[in-house]
Amino acid sequence: MRSRRLARTRGERGASAVEFALVVPLFLLILIGIVNIGVVVAQQISLGNAARQAARYAVVDGPTCTDVEAQARGALNAPNMDSTGPTFTLTGGPCPKPCEGSANRTDPNITVTLSYTSPWVVPFPVPGLGTGLTLEGKGKFRCEFS
């Protein structure tokens, strides 16, 4: 009776190592995806907040376009993103003073757009996903004082 039980356990020897080898790559892929998507979401939130803050700054204080861009870049605080990376666009008003003469325009709004191509923090080993995602944050406010 004792020899029969030993024979059964010898046939299952190494099964847990095989199961581990099958599960670990899938687990690592899911973990890498969670890390990458978390960083991308943080960057998207930061881009949106910085664009809204810069647009609000443009219509309230009456700064120049370079001041608005500096405000937008200074408001970026996302992980794995430097402030020189995003592309800055200000539309709706003329530079150097975007809200100047806004009462005479058909659209008195100022729109600040920040776009950024976010690289993957940890490269995905999945073909077809590319090297990252393109993110965009917009802020739009109406010029109240001209």
ZABA-463347 format. One record per residue: residue number from 1; residue in three letters; x, y, z of N, C-alpha, C, O in turn. Coordinates in steps of 0.05 Angstrom, whole numbers. Example, Ala and Ser with C-alpha at 12.3 -4.5 7.8 and 13.67 -1.06 7.14 Angstrom:
<pts>
PT  nr rest   n_c1   n_c2   n_c3  ca_c1  ca_c2  ca_c3   c_c1   c_c2   c_c3   o_c1   o_c2   o_c3
PT   1  ALA    264   -114    156    246    -90    156    264    -66    156    285    -66    169
PT   2  SER    257    -45    142    273    -21    143    258      1    157    268     23    161
</pts>
This chain:
<pts>
PT  nr rest   n_c1   n_c2   n_c3  ca_c1  ca_c2  ca_c3   c_c1   c_c2   c_c3   o_c1   o_c2   o_c3
PT   1  MET     16    -23      0      0      0      0     17     25      0     11     45    -13
PT   2  ARG     38     24     14     56     47     16     69     53    -11     73     76    -19
PT   3  SER     77     33    -25     91     37    -50     72     48    -72     81     63    -89
PT   4  ARG     46     43    -70     27     53    -89     25     84    -86     23     98   -106
PT   5  ARG     24     94    -62     22    122    -57     47    137    -66     45    159    -77
PT   6  LEU     70    126    -63     95    138    -72     96    139   -102    105    159   -114
PT   7  ALA     85    119   -116     85    119   -145     67    141   -155     73    154   -176
PT   8  ARG     45    146   -142     26    167   -151     39    195   -148     36    211   -166
PT   9  THR     52    200   -126     65    227   -122     88    231   -140     94    254   -147
PT  10  ARG    102    210   -148    124    214   -167    115    222   -195    129    236   -209
PT  11  GLY     91    214   -203     80    222   -229     72    251   -230     72    263   -251
PT  12  GLU     66    263   -207     58    291   -205     81    309   -198     77    333   -194
PT  13  ARG    104    299   -196    127    314   -188    134    335   -210    136    327   -234
PT  14  GLY    137    360   -203    144    381   -222    119    394   -234    122    413   -250
PT  15  ALA     95    385   -227     71    397   -238     68    426   -229     59    443   -245
PT  16  SER     75    433   -205     73    460   -196     92    479   -211     86    502   -216
PT  17  ALA    116    468   -218    135    484   -233    124    490   -261    128    512   -272
PT  18  VAL    111    470   -273    100    474   -300     77    494   -299     75    512   -316
PT  19  GLU     60    492   -278     38    511   -275     49    539   -270     38    559   -281
PT  20  PHE     69    542   -255     82    568   -250     93    579   -276     89    603   -281
PT  21  ALA    106    563   -292    117    572   -317     96    581   -337    100    598   -354
PT  22  LEU     72    569   -335     50    576   -353     36    602   -344     26    617   -360
PT  23  VAL     35    607   -318     20    630   -307     37    655   -306     26    677   -309
PT  24  VAL     62    653   -300     79    677   -296     80    696   -320     78    720   -316
PT  25  PRO     83    687   -345     83    706   -367     57    722   -369     58    746   -374
PT  26  LEU     35    709   -366      9    723   -366      7    743   -343     -3    765   -347
PT  27  PHE     15    735   -320     15    753   -297     32    777   -301     25    799   -295
PT  28  LEU     56    773   -312     74    795   -317     63    814   -339     66    839   -336
PT  29  LEU     50    803   -359     38    820   -380     16    837   -368     14    861   -375
PT  30  ILE      0    826   -351    -21    842   -338     -9    863   -320    -19    885   -319
PT  31  LEU     11    856   -305     24    875   -287     37    898   -302     34    921   -294
PT  32  ILE     50    892   -325     62    913   -341     41    931   -353     44    956   -354
PT  33  GLY     18    919   -361     -4    935   -371    -15    954   -350    -22    977   -357
PT  34  ILE    -18    945   -326    -29    962   -304    -10    985   -299    -19   1008   -295
PT  35  VAL     16    980   -298     35   1002   -294     35   1022   -316     33   1046   -311
PT  36  ASN     35   1013   -341     35   1031   -364      9   1047   -365     11   1072   -369
PT  37  ILE    -13   1035   -362    -39   1050   -364    -41   1069   -341    -52   1091   -344
PT  38  GLY    -31   1062   -317    -32   1080   -295    -16   1106   -300    -25   1128   -293
PT  39  VAL      7   1103   -312     24   1126   -318     11   1143   -340     11   1168   -338
PT  40  VAL     -1   1130   -360    -14   1145   -382    -38   1160   -371    -42   1183   -380
PT  41  VAL    -53   1149   -354    -77   1162   -342    -67   1187   -326    -80   1208   -327
PT  42  ALA    -46   1183   -311    -36   1206   -295    -26   1228   -313    -30   1252   -307
PT  43  GLN    -13   1221   -336     -4   1242   -355    -28   1255   -368    -27   1280   -372
PT  44  GLN    -49   1241   -375    -72   1253   -387    -86   1272   -368    -94   1294   -377
PT  45  ILE    -88   1265   -343   -100   1283   -324    -84   1308   -321    -94   1330   -319
PT  46  SER    -57   1305   -320    -40   1328   -317    -41   1346   -341    -41   1371   -338
PT  47  LEU    -43   1335   -365    -45   1352   -390    -71   1368   -389    -71   1392   -396
PT  48  GLY    -93   1355   -382   -119   1369   -381   -119   1391   -360   -128   1413   -366
PT  49  ASN   -108   1385   -337   -107   1406   -316    -89   1429   -324    -96   1452   -319
PT  50  ALA    -66   1424   -335    -48   1445   -343    -60   1462   -365    -56   1486   -365
PT  51  ALA    -74   1450   -384    -86   1465   -406   -108   1483   -395   -110   1507   -403
PT  52  ARG   -125   1473   -377   -146   1489   -365   -135   1512   -348   -145   1534   -349
PT  53  GLN   -114   1506   -333   -101   1527   -317    -89   1549   -334    -91   1572   -327
PT  54  ALA    -76   1541   -356    -64   1561   -373    -85   1578   -388    -82   1602   -391
PT  55  ALA   -107   1565   -396   -129   1580   -409   -142   1600   -389   -148   1622   -397
PT  56  ARG   -146   1591   -365   -157   1609   -344   -138   1632   -339   -147   1655   -336
PT  57  TYR   -112   1627   -338    -92   1647   -334    -92   1667   -357    -88   1691   -353
PT  58  ALA    -96   1657   -381    -96   1675   -405   -119   1694   -405   -115   1717   -414
PT  59  VAL   -142   1686   -396   -165   1704   -397   -168   1722   -373   -182   1743   -374
PT  60  VAL   -156   1715   -350   -160   1731   -326   -139   1752   -323   -145   1776   -317
PT  61  ASP   -114   1745   -326    -92   1764   -320    -83   1780   -344    -69   1800   -340
PT  62  GLY    -91   1773   -368    -82   1788   -391    -52   1785   -397    -40   1805   -404
PT  63  PRO    -40   1761   -395    -12   1758   -400     -6   1756   -430    -24   1755   -447
PT  64  THR     20   1754   -436     28   1749   -463     26   1719   -469     23   1703   -451
PT  65  CYS     29   1712   -495     28   1683   -502     50   1667   -490     47   1644   -483
PT  66  THR     74   1679   -488     96   1664   -476     91   1660   -446    100   1640   -435
PT  67  ASP     78   1679   -433     71   1675   -405     51   1652   -401     52   1637   -382
PT  68  VAL     32   1651   -420     12   1629   -419     25   1602   -423     19   1583   -409
PT  69  GLU     44   1601   -442     59   1576   -447     75   1568   -422     76   1544   -415
PT  70  ALA     88   1587   -410    104   1581   -386     86   1571   -363     93   1554   -348
PT  71  GLN     62   1583   -361     43   1574   -341     34   1545   -346     32   1529   -328
PT  72  ALA     29   1539   -371     20   1512   -379     43   1492   -373     37   1470   -361
PT  73  ARG     67   1498   -380     89   1479   -376     96   1477   -346    104   1455   -337
PT  74  GLY     92   1498   -331     97   1497   -302     76   1481   -287     82   1471   -265
PT  75  ALA     53   1478   -299     31   1464   -285     32   1433   -290     18   1418   -277
PT  76  LEU     50   1425   -308     52   1396   -313     67   1382   -290     89   1391   -283
PT  77  ASN     55   1362   -279     68   1347   -257     62   1318   -258     55   1306   -238
PT  78  ALA     64   1306   -282     58   1277   -285     84   1261   -284    105   1271   -290
PT  79  PRO     82   1236   -276    106   1219   -275    115   1213   -304    100   1210   -322
PT  80  ASN    142   1211   -306    154   1204   -332    148   1224   -354    147   1216   -377
PT  81  MET    144   1249   -348    139   1270   -368    154   1295   -360    149   1306   -338
PT  82  ASP    171   1305   -378    184   1330   -372    167   1353   -384    151   1348   -402
PT  83  SER    171   1377   -375    154   1399   -383    161   1409   -412    145   1424   -423
PT  84  THR    183   1401   -423    190   1409   -450    178   1390   -471    179   1397   -495
PT  85  GLY    168   1367   -463    158   1348   -482    132   1355   -496    131   1352   -521
PT  86  PRO    111   1365   -482     86   1370   -496     87   1393   -515    102   1412   -512
PT  87  THR     71   1391   -536     68   1412   -556     46   1431   -546     24   1423   -539
PT  88  PHE     52   1457   -546     34   1478   -536     21   1492   -560     35   1501   -578
PT  89  THR     -5   1496   -559    -19   1511   -579    -40   1529   -566    -55   1520   -549
PT  90  LEU    -40   1555   -573    -59   1574   -563    -75   1584   -587    -63   1595   -606
PT  91  THR   -101   1581   -586   -118   1591   -608   -140   1609   -598   -148   1607   -574
PT  92  GLY   -150   1626   -615   -172   1643   -607   -166   1673   -606   -183   1689   -610
PT  93  GLY   -141   1679   -600   -134   1707   -598   -106   1712   -609    -90   1693   -612
PT  94  PRO   -100   1737   -616    -74   1743   -627    -52   1745   -605    -58   1753   -583
PT  95  CYS    -29   1738   -613     -6   1742   -595      5   1770   -601      3   1779   -623
PT  96  PRO     16   1784   -582     25   1776   -556      3   1776   -534      7   1763   -514
PT  97  LYS    -19   1790   -538    -40   1791   -517    -65   1777   -529    -80   1789   -545
PT  98  PRO    -71   1752   -520    -92   1737   -533   -120   1748   -528   -137   1744   -546
PT  99  CYS   -126   1762   -507   -153   1771   -502   -157   1800   -511   -179   1811   -507
PT 100  GLU   -137   1813   -522   -140   1840   -531   -159   1842   -554   -156   1828   -574
PT 101  GLY   -179   1860   -551   -199   1864   -572   -219   1841   -575   -230   1837   -597
PT 102  SER   -223   1825   -554   -241   1802   -556   -270   1810   -559   -286   1794   -569
PT 103  ALA   -278   1834   -551   -305   1843   -554   -313   1846   -583   -337   1845   -589
PT 104  ASN   -294   1850   -600   -300   1855   -629   -298   1829   -645   -303   1829   -669
PT 105  ARG   -291   1807   -633   -288   1781   -647   -314   1765   -646   -330   1769   -628
PT 106  THR   -317   1748   -666   -341   1731   -666   -339   1709   -645   -359   1700   -634
PT 107  ASP   -315   1699   -640   -310   1679   -620   -291   1690   -599   -267   1690   -604
PT 108  PRO   -300   1699   -576   -283   1711   -556   -269   1690   -538   -260   1697   -516
PT 109  ASN   -268   1665   -546   -256   1644   -529   -227   1641   -535   -217   1645   -557
PT 110  ILE   -213   1632   -514   -184   1625   -516   -183   1595   -511   -193   1586   -491
PT 111  THR   -170   1581   -528   -166   1552   -525   -136   1545   -523   -121   1553   -541
PT 112  VAL   -129   1531   -502   -102   1522   -499   -102   1492   -502   -118   1478   -490
PT 113  THR    -84   1482   -520    -83   1453   -525    -54   1444   -520    -35   1456   -530
PT 114  LEU    -52   1422   -504    -26   1410   -500    -28   1381   -510    -45   1366   -502
PT 115  SER    -10   1374   -528     -9   1346   -538     18   1334   -533     39   1348   -533
PT 116  TYR     18   1308   -527     42   1295   -518     41   1265   -527     21   1252   -524
PT 117  THR     63   1255   -537     65   1227   -544     79   1213   -521    102   1217   -516
PT 118  SER     63   1197   -506     73   1184   -482     85   1157   -489     71   1139   -499
PT 119  PRO    111   1154   -484    123   1127   -489    115   1108   -466    109   1116   -444
PT 120  TRP    116   1082   -472    110   1062   -452    132   1063   -431    156   1064   -438
PT 121  VAL    125   1062   -406    145   1061   -384    160   1034   -386    184   1033   -384
PT 122  VAL    145   1013   -388    156    986   -392    146    977   -419    122    975   -423
PT 123  PRO    164    971   -438    156    964   -465    138    939   -465    144    919   -451
PT 124  PHE    116    940   -480     98    918   -482    110    898   -502    119    905   -524
PT 125  PRO    110    872   -495    120    852   -514     98    843   -533     99    821   -544
PT 126  VAL     77    859   -537     55    852   -554     58    867   -581     60    892   -581
PT 127  PRO     59    853   -603     62    866   -629     37    883   -636     15    875   -630
PT 128  GLY     42    905   -650     20    922   -659     12    944   -640     -5    960   -647
PT 129  LEU     23    945   -616     16    966   -597     32    992   -601     25   1013   -590
PT 130  GLY     53    991   -617     69   1015   -621     87   1022   -598     91   1005   -580
PT 131  THR     97   1046   -598    116   1055   -578    103   1072   -556    117   1079   -536
PT 132  GLY     78   1078   -559     65   1094   -538     38   1104   -548     27   1095   -568
PT 133  LEU     27   1124   -533      1   1135   -540      3   1165   -543     20   1178   -530
PT 134  THR    -14   1177   -560    -15   1206   -563    -37   1216   -546    -60   1208   -548
PT 135  LEU    -30   1235   -528    -49   1246   -509    -54   1275   -515    -37   1288   -527
PT 136  GLU    -78   1285   -507    -84   1314   -512   -101   1325   -489   -120   1312   -480
PT 137  GLY    -94   1348   -481   -109   1362   -460   -117   1390   -471   -101   1404   -482
PT 138  LYS   -143   1397   -466   -153   1423   -476   -165   1438   -454   -178   1427   -436
PT 139  GLY   -162   1465   -455   -175   1483   -437   -186   1506   -453   -172   1518   -469
PT 140  LYS   -211   1513   -448   -224   1534   -464   -239   1552   -444   -256   1544   -429
PT 141  PHE   -233   1578   -446   -246   1598   -429   -252   1622   -446   -240   1628   -467
PT 142  ARG   -272   1637   -438   -281   1661   -452   -267   1685   -441   -264   1688   -416
PT 143  CYS   -258   1703   -459   -246   1728   -450   -267   1746   -439   -285   1754   -453
PT 144  GLU   -265   1753   -414   -285   1770   -401   -277   1799   -401   -294   1817   -402
PT 145  PHE   -251   1805   -400   -242   1832   -399   -225   1837   -424   -206   1822   -429
PT 146  SER   -230   1858   -439   -214   1863   -462   -202   1891   -461   -188   1900   -480
</pts>
